[in-house]
């Protein structure tokens, strides 16, 4: 397995496609792709949303979104609770309103004709280990709360561990942690 710890201080701050805010790009594939150009397959990013605004349109893409800080969002009047993931089409007009104060979210945008994607919310109990079995693809473990260790890396809140390949992965947290597990695979 090939691993890379991506600290939150290394994220690239970029404007939203619609120019109404900014996001911290965690990773993009292929590396060096222009975003939102036509050559990217997926992008993983985290944004702080401080005001109500429409989402950018991403034709040909699907999106995954989860709120990891704050009270949640209303998306087209449907409430997205914290730590609940939502999948939607990039073409769907999406109006966003804050439930109460700013939120931080984690988002994945991917080409639906070329990539399959999954996002789950997971927890590691204090003083316990958790095991993950990794199938083929590229995997991201975004730490939403606490600190966990995996493959010799200490992953703090807001940072991400990127893993490519298959295998078994053991996660440990002395004080407990919450993380989002993202898997992206090329369709065959």
C-alpha positions as CSV (number, residue, x, y, z in Angstrom):
1,X,0.0,0.0,0.0
2,X,1.2,3.5,-0.9
3,X,0.4,6.1,1.8
4,X,0.6,9.8,2.1
5,X,-0.3,12.0,5.1
6,X,-1.8,15.3,3.8
7,X,-1.9,17.8,6.7
8,X,-4.5,20.5,6.7
9,X,-1.7,23.1,6.4
10,X,-0.8,21.6,3.0
11,X,-4.3,22.0,1.5
12,X,-4.5,24.4,-1.5
13,X,-7.1,27.2,-1.0
14,X,-9.1,27.8,-4.2
15,X,-12.1,29.8,-5.1
16,X,-15.4,28.0,-5.7
17,X,-16.4,27.6,-9.3
18,X,-19.2,30.2,-8.8
19,X,-16.9,32.6,-7.1
20,X,-19.0,32.9,-3.9
21,X,-16.6,31.3,-1.5
22,X,-13.4,29.2,-1.3
23,X,-12.5,25.7,-0.5
24,X,-9.4,23.9,0.7
25,X,-8.4,21.3,-1.9
26,X,-7.1,18.2,-0.3
27,X,-6.3,16.2,-3.4
28,X,-7.1,16.0,-7.1
29,X,-6.7,13.2,-9.6
30,X,-4.8,13.1,-11.8
31,X,-2.3,15.1,-9.9
32,X,-1.8,18.5,-11.4
33,X,-5.2,18.6,-13.1
34,X,-6.8,22.0,-13.6
35,X,-10.0,22.4,-11.5
36,X,-12.7,22.7,-12.6
37,X,-11.2,21.8,-16.0
38,X,-12.2,18.9,-18.1
39,X,-9.1,16.7,-17.2
40,X,-9.8,15.9,-13.5
41,X,-11.4,12.6,-12.5
42,X,-12.1,13.6,-8.9
43,X,-11.4,16.2,-6.3
44,X,-11.6,15.9,-2.5
45,X,-11.9,19.2,-0.6
46,X,-13.1,20.8,2.6
47,X,-15.0,24.2,2.7
48,X,-16.1,26.5,5.4
49,X,-19.5,27.9,4.6
50,X,-20.4,31.1,6.3
51,X,-23.3,32.4,4.3
52,X,-26.2,31.1,2.3
53,X,-25.5,30.7,-1.4
54,X,-26.1,28.4,-4.4
55,X,-23.8,25.5,-5.1
56,X,-21.7,25.5,-8.3
57,X,-22.8,23.5,-11.2
58,X,-20.7,20.5,-12.2
59,X,-22.1,19.0,-15.3
60,X,-21.2,15.3,-15.8
61,X,-20.2,14.9,-12.1
62,X,-21.7,13.5,-9.0
63,X,-21.0,14.8,-5.5
64,X,-20.7,13.5,-2.0
65,X,-21.0,16.0,0.9
66,X,-20.8,15.6,4.7
67,X,-20.8,18.4,7.4
68,X,-18.1,17.8,10.0
69,X,-18.3,21.0,12.0
70,X,-21.4,23.1,12.8
71,X,-25.2,22.6,13.0
72,X,-25.8,21.5,9.4
73,X,-27.2,22.9,6.2
74,X,-30.5,23.1,4.4
75,X,-30.0,22.0,0.8
76,X,-33.1,22.9,-1.3
77,X,-35.0,23.0,2.1
78,X,-33.9,19.5,3.0
79,X,-31.8,19.4,6.2
80,X,-28.4,17.8,6.0
81,X,-27.5,16.9,9.6
82,X,-23.9,16.9,10.7
83,X,-22.1,13.6,10.1
84,X,-24.7,12.4,7.5
85,X,-23.5,12.0,3.9
86,X,-25.4,13.1,0.9
87,X,-24.9,12.1,-2.8
88,X,-26.3,14.3,-5.5
89,X,-25.9,15.1,-9.2
90,X,-23.5,18.0,-10.0
91,X,-26.2,19.4,-12.4
92,X,-28.9,19.6,-9.6
93,X,-29.5,23.2,-8.7
94,X,-28.7,23.3,-5.0
95,X,-29.5,26.3,-2.8
96,X,-27.7,26.2,0.5
97,X,-28.8,27.8,3.8
98,X,-27.1,27.6,7.1
99,X,-29.0,25.9,10.0
100,X,-27.3,28.1,12.6
101,X,-23.8,29.6,12.1
102,X,-21.0,28.6,9.8
103,X,-20.2,25.0,9.0
104,X,-17.2,23.0,7.7
105,X,-17.9,20.3,5.1
106,X,-16.0,17.7,3.2
107,X,-16.9,17.2,-0.4
108,X,-16.0,14.8,-3.2
109,X,-16.7,15.7,-6.8
110,X,-16.1,13.0,-9.4
111,X,-16.8,12.1,-13.0
112,X,-19.8,9.7,-12.9
113,X,-19.0,8.1,-16.2
114,X,-15.5,7.1,-15.2
115,X,-15.4,6.9,-11.4
116,X,-17.4,5.1,-8.6
117,X,-17.2,6.7,-5.2
118,X,-18.3,5.9,-1.6
119,X,-18.1,7.8,1.6
120,X,-18.9,6.5,5.1
121,X,-18.7,8.1,8.5
122,X,-16.8,6.0,11.1
123,X,-15.8,6.2,14.7
124,X,-12.9,4.7,16.7
125,X,-13.6,4.2,20.4
126,X,-11.1,5.6,22.9
127,X,-8.3,3.1,23.6
128,X,-9.5,0.7,20.9
129,X,-8.4,-0.4,17.4
130,X,-10.5,-0.5,14.3
131,X,-9.7,-2.6,11.2
132,X,-10.4,-1.6,7.6
133,X,-10.1,-3.9,4.6
134,X,-9.2,-1.9,1.5
135,X,-10.2,-3.1,-1.9
136,X,-8.6,-1.7,-5.1
137,X,-8.8,2.0,-5.6
138,X,-7.7,5.2,-3.9
139,X,-8.8,5.7,-0.3
140,X,-8.9,8.8,1.9
141,X,-9.3,8.9,5.6
142,X,-10.3,12.4,6.7
143,X,-10.1,13.0,10.5
144,X,-13.2,14.9,11.5
145,X,-12.6,14.8,15.3
146,X,-9.8,13.6,17.5
147,X,-6.5,12.0,16.5
148,X,-5.9,8.5,15.1
149,X,-2.9,6.5,14.0
150,X,-2.5,4.3,11.0
151,X,0.5,2.8,9.2
152,X,2.9,4.9,11.3
153,X,1.0,8.2,10.7
154,X,-0.7,10.3,13.3
155,X,-3.8,11.9,11.6
156,X,-5.1,15.0,13.4
157,X,-8.5,16.7,13.1
158,X,-8.8,18.2,9.6
159,X,-6.0,16.2,8.1
160,X,-6.2,13.3,5.6
161,X,-4.4,10.0,5.1
162,X,-4.4,9.0,1.4
163,X,-3.9,5.3,0.7
164,X,-3.6,3.6,-2.7
165,X,-3.9,-0.2,-3.1
166,X,-5.4,-3.1,-1.3
167,X,-4.8,-4.6,2.1
168,X,-5.7,-4.5,5.8
169,X,-5.4,-1.3,7.8
170,X,-5.5,-1.0,11.6
171,X,-6.5,2.4,13.1
172,X,-6.0,3.3,16.7
173,X,-7.0,6.2,18.9
174,X,-6.2,6.7,22.5
175,X,-8.9,9.3,23.1
176,X,-11.4,8.4,20.4
177,X,-11.7,9.8,16.8
178,X,-14.2,10.2,14.0
179,X,-13.2,9.9,10.4
180,X,-14.7,9.9,6.9
181,X,-13.7,6.9,4.7
182,X,-13.7,7.7,1.0
183,X,-13.1,5.2,-1.7
184,X,-12.7,6.1,-5.4
185,X,-12.3,3.6,-8.2
186,X,-12.1,3.8,-12.0
187,X,-15.0,2.1,-13.7
188,X,-14.1,-0.8,-16.0
